[in-house]
Amino acid sequence: MEDILLTAKTLTGVYHYATQESSTPNLHNQFQANLIDSFKMQNDIFTKMEQKGWYPQQQAPTQQINQVRSKFSQPTG
């Protein structure tokens, strides 16, 4: 299932790039529809893996989330 998920992610990237680079409206629309379908397929695979315990998730501690949030919210300059 991990290979299938990786393939779906790769396919999504290909459709994303093809949508951006398409030269006609019809081609753009078709690639965009395929991109949306590939997002759904990728999510369906992920959801099934998660349900079976094949893609475990961990909750990040609140302190760690706040540290990252703080790091990226500071002005640069």
C-alpha positions in Angstrom: 0.0 0.0 0.0 2.9 2.4 0.7 4.1 1.9 -2.9 0.6 2.6 -4.2 0.4 5.8 -2.1 3.8 6.9 -3.3 2.7 6.3 -6.9 -0.5 8.3 -6.3 1.6 11.2 -4.9 3.9 11.1 -7.9 0.9 11.1 -10.3 -0.5 14.1 -8.5 2.8 16.0 -9.0 2.8 15.1 -12.7 -0.8 16.3 -13.2 0.0 19.5 -11.2 2.9 20.3 -13.5 1.0 19.3 -16.6 -1.9 21.6 -15.6 0.5 24.5 -15.2 2.3 23.9 -18.5 -0.8 23.0 -20.7 -1.0 25.1 -23.8 -4.8 25.1 -24.5 -7.9 25.5 -22.4 -9.2 22.1 -23.2 -5.9 20.4 -22.2 -5.6 22.6 -19.1 -9.2 21.6 -18.0 -8.5 17.9 -18.6 -5.3 17.9 -16.6 -7.0 19.9 -13.8 -9.8 17.4 -13.6 -7.2 14.6 -13.5 -5.4 16.5 -10.8 -8.5 16.7 -8.6 -9.2 13.0 -9.2 -5.6 12.1 -8.2 -6.0 14.1 -4.9 -9.1 12.2 -4.1 -7.4 8.9 -5.0 -4.4 9.8 -2.8 -6.7 10.7 0.1 -8.7 7.5 -0.3 -5.5 5.4 -0.1 -4.2 7.3 2.9 -7.5 7.0 4.7 -7.6 3.2 4.1 -4.1 2.8 5.3 -4.7 4.9 8.4 -7.9 2.9 9.2 -5.9 -0.3 9.1 -3.1 1.1 11.2 -0.6 1.1 8.4 0.0 4.9 8.5 0.1 5.8 12.2 -0.2 9.4 13.2 1.3 11.2 16.2 0.0 14.3 17.9 2.6 16.9 18.3 3.0 18.3 21.8 1.4 21.8 22.3 4.7 23.2 23.4 6.4 22.0 20.1 3.6 23.5 18.0 3.9 26.8 19.8 7.7 26.9 19.3 7.3 26.3 15.5 4.5 28.9 15.3 6.6 31.4 17.1 9.6 30.7 14.9 7.7 31.4 11.7 5.7 34.3 13.0 8.7 36.4 13.9 9.4 39.3 11.4 12.5 38.8 9.2 14.8 41.6 8.5 
